[in-house]
Amino acid sequence: MAFIQRRPHADKPLAYTTTIGMNKSLLVVGLGNPGEEYEGSRHNIGFMCLDYFAKKNDFGSWQTKKELKSEITAQTLGDTRVILCKPQTFMNLSGEAVQAVQRFYKLDNAHTVVVHDELDISFGQIRMRGGGSAAGNNGVKSVSQHVGEDYARVRIGIGPKQPEQMDAADFVLQDFSKAEQASLPAMQREVAAILSEYAYGAAFTPETRSFL
C-alpha cells in the first residue's frame, strides 16, 4: 500500500517519522464526548473511528476503567498489542485520561496516536502528523498540556464551518449533514487502514489522504 511504500526523498527529509520499534505496544486514543446526545456530532469523530476499528479487528467489549477515566479495549494485531482508549472526561479534559492510561500501560508519546476532528481541514481529507499546535481543538490542547506535543495524530477534517458566522463550538457539536453522513463509512475505513498499517509496522509519516 502507498502508506507503507512511501519514503522521504533524500533532499526532503520528513519532520516527523516514527515506528513502534521494539516496544510492540501501541496506544490509540479517540477524542470525543461521552453520552448519547453527542454520539453523532462532528466532535465525536474520534470515538466513531475507534468503534469501527475495534469492530473490524475483533477487539473485545469496551471496559469502563474509572481509575483511567476511560473506556478501554485491547487486541493483538500481528505482534503488536493495540490498546484503544476513549476518554470519558469530556473533550476539554481529555489529557487527564491519556496521561493516566500512558502511565498505567507504561507507554510514552512515541507509542501513542490520537484520532480527532479538525475544523481547519476540509471534510473529505485526513492528515497525519506528529506534534504541532492544537489548531483550536480543546481536546488536543488538553492532551498536549498533560503529556507533551510529540505524539502522532490522525486529523480528520470537518470543515469548513457553515454557516461561516456560526460559533465554532456550536458547529463541532452539531451532527454531520446528511451528505456527510453518507461518506462517514468511507472515512472510517480510511482511518482504520491508517491505524492498521501503523500497528503492523509501517512508519507513521506526514501524509494527506482523501476519502471522497
C-alpha positions in Angstrom: 0.0 0.0 0.0 1.2 3.6 -0.6 1.4 4.3 3.1 3.9 1.6 3.6 5.9 2.1 0.5 6.2 5.9 0.6 9.6 7.1 1.9 11.1 10.6 2.2 13.3 11.8 -0.6 16.9 12.3 0.3 16.7 16.1 -0.2 13.4 16.5 1.6 13.6 14.8 5.0 10.3 14.5 6.8 9.9 16.4 10.0 8.3 13.5 11.8 8.7 9.8 11.3 8.2 7.2 13.9 7.7 3.4 14.2 6.5 1.3 17.1 10.0 -0.2 17.4 10.8 -2.9 20.0 8.1 -1.9 22.4 5.4 -3.7 20.4 2.6 -1.8 22.1 0.5 1.0 20.7 -2.0 3.3 22.4 -4.7 4.7 20.1 -6.8 7.5 21.6 -10.1 8.7 20.0 -11.3 12.0 21.2 -15.0 12.7 21.9 -17.6 13.4 24.5 -19.4 10.6 26.4 -23.2 10.4 26.3 -25.9 9.6 23.7 -26.5 13.3 23.0 -23.1 13.6 21.4 -22.8 10.3 19.5 -23.4 11.7 16.0 -21.6 15.0 16.4 -18.6 16.2 14.5 -16.6 16.4 17.7 -17.1 12.7 18.3 -15.4 11.5 15.1 -12.5 10.0 17.2 -15.0 7.8 19.1 -16.7 6.8 15.9 -13.4 5.8 14.3 -12.3 3.7 17.2 -15.6 1.9 17.5 -15.3 1.0 13.8 -11.7 -0.1 14.1 -12.5 -2.2 17.2 -15.3 -4.0 15.5 -13.4 -4.6 12.3 -10.5 -6.1 14.1 -12.5 -8.2 16.7 -11.5 -6.3 19.8 -13.3 -7.3 23.0 -16.1 -5.2 24.6 -15.3 -1.8 25.8 -14.5 -1.8 29.5 -15.1 1.3 31.7 -11.9 1.9 33.8 -12.8 4.6 36.3 -9.2 4.9 37.6 -8.1 5.6 34.0 -11.1 7.9 33.2 -11.6 5.9 30.0 -13.2 3.1 28.2 -10.6 0.6 27.1 -10.3 -2.4 24.9 -7.2 -4.2 23.6 -6.2 -6.7 20.9 -3.0 -8.1 19.4 -2.6 -7.2 15.7 0.4 -9.0 14.2 2.9 -8.9 17.0 1.7 -5.5 18.4 -0.6 -5.1 21.4 -3.0 -2.3 20.4 -4.8 -0.5 23.3 -7.8 1.6 22.3 -8.9 4.4 24.6 -12.0 6.6 24.6 -11.5 9.3 27.4 -14.7 9.7 29.5 -13.7 13.1 30.9 -15.4 15.2 28.2 -13.3 16.8 25.4 -11.7 19.6 27.3 -10.1 17.3 30.0 -9.0 14.5 27.6 -5.4 14.9 28.7 -6.2 13.6 32.2 -7.3 10.3 30.7 -4.4 10.0 28.3 -1.9 10.7 31.0 -3.4 8.1 33.3 -3.6 5.4 30.5 0.0 6.1 29.4 1.2 5.7 33.0 -0.8 2.5 33.6 0.5 0.8 30.5 4.0 2.3 30.7 3.8 3.9 27.2 5.1 7.2 26.0 4.2 9.6 23.2 6.3 7.6 20.7 3.8 4.8 21.1 0.6 7.0 21.2 -1.7 8.0 18.3 -4.6 10.5 18.8 -7.5 10.5 16.4 -9.5 13.7 16.4 -11.6 16.2 14.4 -10.1 19.3 13.0 -12.1 22.3 11.8 -9.2 23.8 9.7 -9.2 20.7 7.4 -11.9 20.3 4.8 -14.3 17.3 5.2 -13.0 14.6 2.9 -9.4 14.9 4.0 -7.4 13.1 6.7 -3.9 14.3 7.6 -1.3 12.6 9.7 1.5 14.4 11.5 3.4 14.3 14.8 3.5 17.3 17.2 2.3 20.8 16.4 -0.4 23.1 17.8 -3.9 22.2 18.9 -5.4 24.2 16.0 -8.3 25.2 18.2 -9.2 21.7 19.3 -9.5 21.8 23.1 -9.2 18.1 23.4 -5.8 18.1 21.7 -4.8 21.1 23.8 -5.6 19.2 26.9 -3.6 16.1 25.8 -0.6 18.3 24.9 -0.8 20.1 28.3 -0.7 16.7 30.1 1.8 14.6 28.1 3.5 17.0 25.7 3.0 17.6 22.0 5.2 14.9 20.4 2.6 12.2 19.8 1.2 11.0 16.4 -2.1 12.5 15.2 -4.7 11.4 12.7 -6.5 14.7 12.0 -9.9 14.3 10.3 -11.3 17.3 8.5 -14.8 18.5 9.4 -14.5 22.0 7.8 -15.3 24.4 6.6 -17.7 25.9 9.1 -21.2 26.5 7.7 -22.7 29.0 8.0 -19.5 30.9 8.4 -20.8 33.1 11.2 -21.8 30.2 13.4 -19.7 29.8 16.6 -17.1 27.1 16.2 -18.1 25.4 19.5 -21.7 25.1 18.2 -20.7 23.8 14.8 -18.5 21.0 16.1 -21.3 19.8 18.5 -23.8 19.5 15.6 -24.5 16.2 13.8 -22.9 15.7 10.4 -25.1 16.8 7.5 -27.0 14.1 5.5 -24.5 14.3 2.7 -21.6 14.0 5.1 -23.2 11.1 6.9 -23.3 9.1 3.6 -19.5 9.5 3.4 -18.7 8.5 7.1 -18.2 4.8 6.3 -15.5 5.7 3.8 -13.8 7.9 6.3 -13.9 5.2 9.0 -12.4 2.7 6.6 -9.6 5.0 5.7 -8.8 5.8 9.3 -8.9 2.0 10.1 -6.4 1.4 7.3 -4.0 4.1 8.6 -4.2 2.6 12.1 -3.7 -1.0 10.8 -0.7 -0.1 8.7 1.0 1.5 11.7 0.1 -1.4 14.1 1.6 -3.8 11.6 4.9 -2.0 11.3 4.6 0.9 8.8 6.3 4.2 9.7 3.9 7.0 10.7 4.9 9.8 8.4 3.2 13.1 7.4 0.6 12.4 4.7 -2.7 13.6 3.5 -5.4 11.2 2.3 -8.8 11.8 0.7 -11.8 9.6 1.0 -14.3 11.4 -1.1 
